């Protein structure tokens, strides 16, 4: 297919596809799906080989968020029966993180619900970062605390944070349909603050909220423009008790096409399969490893993932390998730029100029909380599988061992 040959060539050169080409990927048929996966897989292997980076979520503070993000089980007014607790102590968070690291996780993502951290919260998280780093040599730590105020990114960096996550989630044009208590521009500003502080920027999207193909293209192109080093792709988890509980708009095939499009648009960044992969990709998860080079291990923020050992078995059976702590995730042209203090944001994620989930605080969180109320449903909407949505009942905030 000429389209796929063109996209592979552009991906190997880190060249931005046209919007028409990106839209054409989403419009391919199921009969063409394996060809799409194979093409995007060539780009993935060029920049990341057959390595899979493992990430592990620690939910520092769960539920009771004042923001109204309609996709989120921790939102204001949520009736989802999730775990609710206030801040974990540094030693509690460190124990949870150690379980993920023992399971092979290279990065620990510390997430807290809420609009954004107070200065006292930043101090608290800083102590947790220091404790995790002391107990787990070589581990990366990413914070996801919501909207940042001036100076907070720098304080997190000084405490040892390597990255900051704040997802854009959907297109600017439709953002107001899913959240009223903060704006798309607020989110962009926080990603730029992380960049300016020299933190590796982690920012992604949520698919399956009833958005159009154009919305998906808009948000992924915006992420490239923001020069995010890591792009988590969340698939909406339709929690009962949230406004989007009835939004079942994805099939495994569509989820794979979305991941392929993200890889073509952002060829040399860490594309991470995040919240909802077990719900929507299901038995097609191994194919997604040909597109993404990063996953979350075990459970998410408020939902349960598949067993950590099942993740490791899947990676090995698909012919991939877990990325070791001594391996640099990003290609040299990106990792070298990340090592320096970042220039102001505004590059492109394929340019080599880069610096490096809930309501505003969970950011759709690196993957756990995973709307549009008004957008049209997808034509290829899948069957409702609410039996696949399991609320997290173990790990952080409980007396039960985490799933790692």
Buried (B, 14 or more C-beta within 10 A) or exposed (E): EEBBEBBBEBBBEBBBBEEEBBBBBBEBEBEBBEEBBEBBBBBBEBBBEBBBBBBBBBBBBBBBBEBBBBBBBBBEEBEBEBBBBEBBEBEBBBBBBBBBBEBBBBBBBBBBBBBBBEEEBBEBBBBBBBBBBEBBEEBBBBBBBBBBEEEBBBBBBEBBBBBBBBBBBBBBEBBEBBBEBBBBEBBBBBBBBBBBBBBBBBBBBBBBBBBBBBBBBBBBBBBBBBBBBBBBBBBBBBBEBBBBBEBBBBBBBBBBBBBBBBBBBBBBBBBBBBBBBBBBBBEBBBBBBBBBBBBBBBBBBBBBBBBBEBBBEBBEEBEBEBBEBEEEBBBEBBBEBBEEEBBEBEBBBBBBBBBBBBBBBBBBBBBBBBBBEEBEEBEEBBEEEEEBBBBBEBBBBEEEEBBB
